[in-house]
Amino acid sequence: MAYTNYLQNGYENSPTLFIPGAKTLMLIKADAVQQLVLATKDEVDDVVRRSGENWNLFNNLDNLSYILTPEATRNGTLYTAEISFTVPIQTTQKNRLFEAMRNTDLVAIVEDKNFRWWLIGVDQPLRMVQQEQKLDNDTNQYAIKLACRQRDNVKQMTPAFVSGLTAAMFNTSIDAVDGVTLDIRVATSTSGTTTPITLPNNFQNTVTAPPNNYVILDSIGLVFATPATTVKLPAVALNGQQHTVKDYNGLASTASITVSGNGKLIDGYASFSISTDFGAATFTYNNGAWLVSSFVN
């Protein structure tokens, strides 16, 4: 897979993505931005892109933070913009991905907790200023920070832009490890209205031997868990969203696997145990709770 043209896939492509807060980031190479179509001085209706250049969608980012700091100078106010996030589960493919990002000028659109989308880096491109990789007994992740200084305050993307997003606006969402995107849902208003963008589906996204207390991403359909570990279901989900957890070591009868509802009940209980060797359970979200829709002994 080629990474020299920056992202071919984005990160952790999601079967279903609904954003109740700041969990989504769109990035594109700065030189791909041709012009902005302004609705008002502070709002943007469209970002015109060079032909063949698409946005890259980063889904389910942990600890996504966007900070804008104004600074008074002799030449007027400058704004320092920082976007930081962590990415769980280090892989060789992601190493290459972030190495490519490190040498790329970027423009970003980030969503805040009020379903508003903000454009950053057009005046002065974002560059990666931190790429920390941490691997120890408790964590296996990257800590990424992008930053820029610009003369203009950030501009808000209009709801018309967000509601007009189509699959053609994103790079082909093929991930060498996790498969492809099924259905992306982006919020278009403070009321939480969503517009689905359907992309091809060829594989079911999986994760193998995640760390203890791993929170299942929306992108992951199948978790191959190890004995004596806890796997947490997503804290926020859509009706009908499903995740399967399986004992792939065949040792669950010796040390069970715990599936936590992560604040939601599972068939009326806070957690569910898989204690049968090679056992598996599928969890389906429905109206504020998880239901065990199948269990294989």
PyMOL commands that set and color helices and strands:
alter all, ss='L'
color gray80, all
select helices_A, chain A and resi 30-32+92-102+159-163+167-169
alter helices_A, ss='H'
color red, helices_A
select strands_A, chain A and resi 16-17+25-29+33-40+43-49+56-58+62-73+76-88+106-111+117-120+127-135+140-150+155-157+174-175+179-180+183-187+194-198+206-208+214-215+222-225+230-232+242-247+257-260+271-274+280-286+289-296
alter strands_A, ss='S'
color yellow, strands_A
deselect
rebuild
show_as cartoon
